[in-house]
Amino acid sequence: MINSYLSSISKELIEFKNNLSPNTLGSNITLFDSEKSDYSLIDIAIIGLNEYRNSDEVSSGFLNLDKFRKEFYSLFYGNWSANILDLGNVISGESYSDTYFAIESLHKDLINQNIVVIFIGGGQDFTFSLYKSLSKKHKKVNICSVDNKFDFGKIKKQFSSSSYMSKIIMEKNNSLNHFCNLGYQTFLNSQEEMDLLNKFNFEYHRLGEITDNIKIVEPVLREANLLTVDFKSIKASELNFAHNYPNGFESNQLCSVLRYAGMSNNIDSVGFFELLDSSISCALLSQSIWYFIEGFCLRVEEDPASTNFNGHTYNVLCEGTNLKFYKSELTQKWWVEFIDKSKIQNIFSFFPCNKRDYLMACNEMLSDRSLMLLKREFI
C-alpha cells in the first residue's frame, strides 16, 4: 500500500547523495525502494508533501523539496544509532480528499510499524489526516501545535489550514484528548477562540511566555502524540522575510522545541507545514529535523509507577488536593499524581510537569498547568 502513494527520489538527488562524505546524514539515510515493503529496522521516516490547495495563506513560492533534501543530506550525522528512511514525496491526488486519504493510509501503515514519521510541506490542514490515523492507534490523542494562531476558524464549504482544529473537535466520537498551542500571538486570535480553548480545558502558551522560559514546553511535548509546526510562526526576519509576520519564534528556539519533541516517548509524528521557498527556510527546517533526531536518540523510557523508577517522591497538600510529585534522578524530569480519592474516583494517572509546578504547590498554590490538568481529567 505504501508504494502506490509515493514518487521516488529523483536521479539527480540520488547522485548528489552518493557524492557526499560518509559522515553526512545523506550517506546514512536509506532511500525509498518501491520493491521493498519491510521497514521493520527503520526508526524514523521522512515524507514530502507538495499539496497546498487547501491552505488559506500559502499561495505561491512553496518549499522546493529537492533543495531541502540537499541541505538536509549535507548536515553531519550525529553520535546516533537511528535508522532513517526517506520515502520521497506523496503523489498529490486529483482532489484534496484523495491526498488526505493517501496521507492517512501512509501514516497508519508506518506508525503501526512503530516508525516515527516526519511530514514536510503542504498546508497545516493535513494535521487532520494525521490525527485520524493516530486515533486508530490511540484511544486518546494529544496534539501540540507550534503556531501563532489557534486555527479554530469557521468551516465554510470545506475545512482549511485555518479551521482544521474546528474539524477535529466537531468529529462525532472524536478521540482528541488534549490540544496545546505553543507560541500564539494574542492580536492574531479572537476572544471567541480563547473562550473555546478554556471551555475544553485546552492549553495555550503565549510567545512571550515561551521566550522567557523555553523549558515550559518540555512537559507539554512529553505527553503529545503529534506535533505540528506552522512555519509562519517563525519570525519573518529569521526567514529572510518569506512571510509578513514580524513577530515569532527565533531559529534557535524552534530547534530547542524540536529537540524536546524528539525526547518525548509519546510523539509518533511531526508535521512541518506552510513552508515558503527560501534557502533560509531549507536550512532552518533541516537543522530543526536534525535536533529532533538528536532528541529521539536521547529517549529514555521512564515510568514513575514502576518499582524500578530511579528518583524521589514528594507529597504536597495544596488547595484541598493531595499531590504526589515524582522527580527522576536520571533525566531530572517531573511528574505529578493526583491522589485525592474523593475527587478522582480512584483513578490514578501521572502527568508531566516541571519543578515550578512543585514549588508553587509547596507554597499552597496550584500552577496554571496543575489546575488545567485537574479540570481536564477529573472535574
Secondary structure, 3 states (H helix, E strand, C coil): CCHHHEECCCHHHHHHHHCCCCCECHHHEEECCCCCCCCCCCCEEEEECCCCCCCCCCCCCECCHHHHHHHHHHCECCCCCCCEEEEEEECCCCCHHHHHHHHHHHHHHHHCCCCEEEEECCCHHHHHHHHHHHCCCCCCEEEEEECCCCCCCCCCCCCCCCCHHHHHHHCCCCCEEEEEEEEECHHHCCHHHHHHHHHCCCEEEEHHHHHHCHHHHHHHHHCCCEEEEEHHHECHHHHCCCCCCCCCECHHHHHHHHHHHHHCCCCCEEEEECCECCHHHHHHHHHHHHHHHHHHCCCCCCCCCCCCCCEEEEEEEECCEEEEEEEECCCCCEEEEECCHHHHCCCCCEEEECHHHHHHHHCCCCCHHHHHHHHHHHC
